[in-house]
Amino acid sequence: MTTLPTSTEKKLGLVIDLDTCVGCHACVISCKGWNTENYGAPLSDQDPYGANPTGTFLNRVHSYEIQPKDAPAQLIHFPKSCLHCEDAPCVTVCPTGASYKRVEDGIVLVNESDCIGCGLCAWACPYGAREMDAEEKVMKKCTLCVDRIYNENLPEEDREPACVRTCPSNARHFGDFADPDSNVSVLSRERGGMDLMPEMGTKPVNKYLPPRPKDRDRSEDVDILAPFLEPVATETTGFLGWLDKALESMPGGKN
Amino acid sequence: MHPAPSVILFSTLSGLGFGLLAFLGFGMPSPTGWVAFVFFTLGYLLAVGGLIASTFHLGHPERALKAFKQWRSSWLSREGICAVAALLIMGIYAIGAIFLGQIWSAVGFVGAVLSIGTVFTTSMIYTQIKTVPRWHNVTTPIMFLSICIAGGALLAAQVSLAMPLLAIAGIAQIAHWVLGDKALKNSGTTLATATGLGARGDVRAFEPPHTGTNYLLKEFVYVIGRKHAAKLRILAIVLMVGLPLVLLMMSHSHILAGLAVISHLVGVFAARWLFFAEAEHVVGLYYGKR
C-alpha cells in the first residue's frame, strides 16, 4: 500500500550535527559498503576506474560556505540521506506499492521485486535521497540499516546504522523520535534541531543540528594600545625617502 | 528535468490519440464501416503507440502490470487504469461502428470521457510533483487538456471547432510558460531553506559530494539547450498553433489539413521537450545549480 500510515509506533531516524561534522565522508563509505554487501541489490558503480566514474550512493556529503554579514566565512559539511519523512511524497506517488512506510518504526523502504524503475519517487523527493541504480534498474534509498538495527547476530553496539557506527566525530545519532526522552529527541530539543525545506510539507523525521556560533571576529575590535602603534609618518623622508625615489626612477621602478 | 524521448513521445502521441478518440466517442464525426476503421486505427495507433513508448523508460517494464495496484494514492496508477478502460470501452464502440454500422452513443460518451480523463491523469502526474514548481500549478493540466482537445479536433476534421480550440491551446501553453518562469522563485525554496542555514548568512555551494556526476544531476539538473529555449518556444507555438490555423483558413483540402496535423504534432513535440528541459527540480539547489 502506498498510502501513508496515519501514525507509526516508533519514529526511527537520525540527528545530524552540522557543528561537529568534519566532512571526512566516512559515513558515505561505510554506507556504500554495508548496503552493497547486505540487504537488496548492491550499489553499483559505472566506469569506477575510468575517466568518468559514477555510482549509486544512499548518503552524500555536501559542503557549503556561509558568509555572515559581519563575521568571517564558515564552512559547513552537510551529510544528506533519506529523512524518512512522516508525509513522504515518494511513497504516495508509487504506482506499484513498492515504496512504503513501515507502521512499526516509520522507516521508508523499497520492495525491490515490485519496483518497475519508473523513477517517479525520485522526482517527488525534494532532497535527492533516492537514486536509481544504473545496473539493477531499481530505486535505491537509505534503509536506516534495517538489516543492522534489529540484527541479533551482531554485537549490541553494532545494532545501529552503519553511518552512525562509523562516524569518528559523533556527528550522527540514531534513535526513536516518538520517545520524548530518547537521545535524539533530547538532542534535537536542546540544540534546535531543524527540518530541511520545511515549506515542502514533508515533515522529515531526521533533524539537523545547526552549527554553534563561532568565536566572534576580533579584527574590528578597538585595542587600547593601537593609538601608540599607529604609523607616525605618512610620507617617507630621509634615507628611506631617497631610496624610494631612487628605486622608482630606475627602469621598471614605477608601477 | 531530463527530457527522456520515450516520455515526450508518449505524452505527445497519446495526447493526440486520446483527443481523436474523444471526438469519435462524442460522435464528431460518427463514421461507420471503412471510414470508421481508418479513424479508429489512427486513434489507437497514436494512443497505444504512445503508451508502449512510455514503458521504454521503465527500469523493469516486465513488471508494468503491478502499476495498476495503487490507484488510491498514485496518479501514475490511475493513468494506467484510465488508459486501459478508455481503450476497452472505445474498442466496443469501434466494433459497433466498424462492423455493425451501429453508433452506440452512450458507450461512445463514456469512452470519450475516459479518453480525456486519461490525459488529465497524465497531466496530474506532473502537476502533483511539488519539487518542480514549474509543473506544480493549474496551468499544467489546462495546457495538457487544451492541447489534447485541440489536436483531437484537428485530427477528427472538425475544422470550425479546431480553430478556436487551437487558439485556446496556444494561450494555455503561453500561460504555462509565463507563470512557470516565476514558479521556482515564488515557491520560496532556496539553498537557504534547503540547508536550513539561511539565517546565518549567504549560503553558497562550496564543494559537491563527488567530483563526478550522478543520477540526480543527470535526471534533475538538465541544462543543455536551455540557451535556445526562447527560440524553441517561438518555433513550438508557430508550428503547434500558428501554421495549422493559417493552413485551416486557406482551404478545406485534405492535403492542407494533413500538413496542419504534421505541423501541430512537431510543435507539440518541441513544447513537450521544453516542458521537461526547462523544468527545475529543487534538488538542484543542493548542488548550487539554480
HADDOCK unambig.tbl for C-alpha pairs under 7 A between the chains (distance, minus, plus):
assign (segid A and resid 1 and name CA) (segid B and resid 70 and name CA) 6.81 0.50 0.50
assign (segid A and resid 2 and name CA) (segid B and resid 70 and name CA) 6.55 0.50 0.50
assign (segid A and resid 2 and name CA) (segid B and resid 73 and name CA) 6.52 0.50 0.50
assign (segid A and resid 3 and name CA) (segid B and resid 73 and name CA) 5.83 0.50 0.50
assign (segid A and resid 52 and name CA) (segid B and resid 212 and name CA) 6.40 0.50 0.50
assign (segid A and resid 53 and name CA) (segid B and resid 212 and name CA) 6.30 0.50 0.50
assign (segid A and resid 54 and name CA) (segid B and resid 212 and name CA) 6.19 0.50 0.50
assign (segid A and resid 54 and name CA) (segid B and resid 213 and name CA) 6.16 0.50 0.50
assign (segid A and resid 54 and name CA) (segid B and resid 214 and name CA) 5.70 0.50 0.50
assign (segid A and resid 55 and name CA) (segid B and resid 214 and name CA) 6.58 0.50 0.50
assign (segid A and resid 60 and name CA) (segid B and resid 209 and name CA) 5.57 0.50 0.50
assign (segid A and resid 61 and name CA) (segid B and resid 209 and name CA) 4.92 0.50 0.50
assign (segid A and resid 62 and name CA) (segid B and resid 207 and name CA) 6.19 0.50 0.50
assign (segid A and resid 62 and name CA) (segid B and resid 208 and name CA) 5.21 0.50 0.50
assign (segid A and resid 62 and name CA) (segid B and resid 209 and name CA) 4.65 0.50 0.50
assign (segid A and resid 63 and name CA) (segid B and resid 205 and name CA) 6.46 0.50 0.50
assign (segid A and resid 63 and name CA) (segid B and resid 206 and name CA) 5.41 0.50 0.50
assign (segid A and resid 63 and name CA) (segid B and resid 207 and name CA) 5.00 0.50 0.50
assign (segid A and resid 63 and name CA) (segid B and resid 208 and name CA) 6.52 0.50 0.50
assign (segid A and resid 64 and name CA) (segid B and resid 203 and name CA) 6.55 0.50 0.50
assign (segid A and resid 64 and name CA) (segid B and resid 204 and name CA) 5.58 0.50 0.50
assign (segid A and resid 64 and name CA) (segid B and resid 205 and name CA) 4.64 0.50 0.50
assign (segid A and resid 64 and name CA) (segid B and resid 206 and name CA) 4.69 0.50 0.50
assign (segid A and resid 64 and name CA) (segid B and resid 207 and name CA) 6.73 0.50 0.50
assign (segid A and resid 65 and name CA) (segid B and resid 203 and name CA) 5.68 0.50 0.50
assign (segid A and resid 65 and name CA) (segid B and resid 204 and name CA) 5.11 0.50 0.50
assign (segid A and resid 65 and name CA) (segid B and resid 205 and name CA) 6.34 0.50 0.50
assign (segid A and resid 65 and name CA) (segid B and resid 206 and name CA) 5.57 0.50 0.50
assign (segid A and resid 66 and name CA) (segid B and resid 200 and name CA) 6.97 0.50 0.50
assign (segid A and resid 66 and name CA) (segid B and resid 201 and name CA) 5.58 0.50 0.50
assign (segid A and resid 66 and name CA) (segid B and resid 202 and name CA) 5.40 0.50 0.50
assign (segid A and resid 66 and name CA) (segid B and resid 203 and name CA) 4.58 0.50 0.50
assign (segid A and resid 66 and name CA) (segid B and resid 204 and name CA) 6.41 0.50 0.50
assign (segid A and resid 67 and name CA) (segid B and resid 201 and name CA) 5.07 0.50 0.50
assign (segid A and resid 67 and name CA) (segid B and resid 202 and name CA) 5.05 0.50 0.50
assign (segid A and resid 67 and name CA) (segid B and resid 203 and name CA) 6.57 0.50 0.50
assign (segid A and resid 68 and name CA) (segid B and resid 200 and name CA) 5.77 0.50 0.50
assign (segid A and resid 68 and name CA) (segid B and resid 201 and name CA) 3.94 0.50 0.50
assign (segid A and resid 68 and name CA) (segid B and resid 202 and name CA) 6.33 0.50 0.50
assign (segid A and resid 69 and name CA) (segid B and resid 201 and name CA) 6.28 0.50 0.50
assign (segid A and resid 92 and name CA) (segid B and resid 73 and name CA) 5.40 0.50 0.50
assign (segid A and resid 92 and name CA) (segid B and resid 74 and name CA) 5.83 0.50 0.50
assign (segid A and resid 93 and name CA) (segid B and resid 73 and name CA) 6.62 0.50 0.50
assign (segid A and resid 93 and name CA) (segid B and resid 74 and name CA) 4.56 0.50 0.50
assign (segid A and resid 93 and name CA) (segid B and resid 75 and name CA) 6.70 0.50 0.50
assign (segid A and resid 94 and name CA) (segid B and resid 74 and name CA) 5.89 0.50 0.50
assign (segid A and resid 95 and name CA) (segid B and resid 67 and name CA) 4.67 0.50 0.50
assign (segid A and resid 95 and name CA) (segid B and resid 68 and name CA) 6.70 0.50 0.50
assign (segid A and resid 95 and name CA) (segid B and resid 69 and name CA) 6.62 0.50 0.50
assign (segid A and resid 95 and name CA) (segid B and resid 70 and name CA) 5.12 0.50 0.50
assign (segid A and resid 95 and name CA) (segid B and resid 74 and name CA) 5.37 0.50 0.50
assign (segid A and resid 95 and name CA) (segid B and resid 76 and name CA) 5.65 0.50 0.50
assign (segid A and resid 95 and name CA) (segid B and resid 77 and name CA) 4.61 0.50 0.50
assign (segid A and resid 96 and name CA) (segid B and resid 66 and name CA) 5.17 0.50 0.50
assign (segid A and resid 96 and name CA) (segid B and resid 67 and name CA) 4.38 0.50 0.50
assign (segid A and resid 96 and name CA) (segid B and resid 68 and name CA) 6.82 0.50 0.50
assign (segid A and resid 96 and name CA) (segid B and resid 69 and name CA) 5.67 0.50 0.50
assign (segid A and resid 96 and name CA) (segid B and resid 70 and name CA) 5.78 0.50 0.50
assign (segid A and resid 97 and name CA) (segid B and resid 70 and name CA) 6.17 0.50 0.50
assign (segid A and resid 116 and name CA) (segid B and resid 58 and name CA) 6.13 0.50 0.50
assign (segid A and resid 116 and name CA) (segid B and resid 59 and name CA) 5.82 0.50 0.50
assign (segid A and resid 116 and name CA) (segid B and resid 60 and name CA) 4.59 0.50 0.50
assign (segid A and resid 116 and name CA) (segid B and resid 61 and name CA) 6.26 0.50 0.50
assign (segid A and resid 116 and name CA) (segid B and resid 63 and name CA) 5.67 0.50 0.50
assign (segid A and resid 116 and name CA) (segid B and resid 64 and name CA) 6.26 0.50 0.50
assign (segid A and resid 117 and name CA) (segid B and resid 58 and name CA) 5.14 0.50 0.50
assign (segid A and resid 117 and name CA) (segid B and resid 59 and name CA) 4.14 0.50 0.50
assign (segid A and resid 117 and name CA) (segid B and resid 60 and name CA) 5.71 0.50 0.50
assign (segid A and resid 118 and name CA) (segid B and resid 57 and name CA) 6.82 0.50 0.50
assign (segid A and resid 118 and name CA) (segid B and resid 58 and name CA) 4.76 0.50 0.50
assign (segid A and resid 118 and name CA) (segid B and resid 59 and name CA) 6.38 0.50 0.50
assign (segid A and resid 124 and name CA) (segid B and resid 129 and name CA) 5.53 0.50 0.50
assign (segid A and resid 124 and name CA) (segid B and resid 130 and name CA) 6.93 0.50 0.50
assign (segid A and resid 124 and name CA) (segid B and resid 131 and name CA) 6.07 0.50 0.50
assign (segid A and resid 125 and name CA) (segid B and resid 131 and name CA) 6.90 0.50 0.50
assign (segid A and resid 126 and name CA) (segid B and resid 131 and name CA) 5.37 0.50 0.50
assign (segid A and resid 126 and name CA) (segid B and resid 282 and name CA) 6.06 0.50 0.50
assign (segid A and resid 126 and name CA) (segid B and resid 283 and name CA) 5.57 0.50 0.50
assign (segid A and resid 127 and name CA) (segid B and resid 283 and name CA) 5.69 0.50 0.50
assign (segid A and resid 128 and name CA) (segid B and resid 216 and name CA) 6.44 0.50 0.50
assign (segid A and resid 128 and name CA) (segid B and resid 283 and name CA) 5.70 0.50 0.50
assign (segid A and resid 131 and name CA) (segid B and resid 215 and name CA) 6.17 0.50 0.50
assign (segid A and resid 131 and name CA) (segid B and resid 216 and name CA) 6.80 0.50 0.50
assign (segid A and resid 132 and name CA) (segid B and resid 215 and name CA) 6.81 0.50 0.50
assign (segid A and resid 137 and name CA) (segid B and resid 59 and name CA) 4.60 0.50 0.50
assign (segid A and resid 137 and name CA) (segid B and resid 60 and name CA) 6.79 0.50 0.50
assign (segid A and resid 138 and name CA) (segid B and resid 59 and name CA) 6.44 0.50 0.50
assign (segid A and resid 194 and name CA) (segid B and resid 196 and name CA) 6.97 0.50 0.50
assign (segid A and resid 196 and name CA) (segid B and resid 193 and name CA) 6.48 0.50 0.50
assign (segid A and resid 196 and name CA) (segid B and resid 194 and name CA) 5.29 0.50 0.50
assign (segid A and resid 196 and name CA) (segid B and resid 195 and name CA) 5.95 0.50 0.50
assign (segid A and resid 196 and name CA) (segid B and resid 196 and name CA) 5.87 0.50 0.50
assign (segid A and resid 197 and name CA) (segid B and resid 189 and name CA) 6.90 0.50 0.50
assign (segid A and resid 197 and name CA) (segid B and resid 193 and name CA) 5.07 0.50 0.50
assign (segid A and resid 197 and name CA) (segid B and resid 194 and name CA) 4.77 0.50 0.50
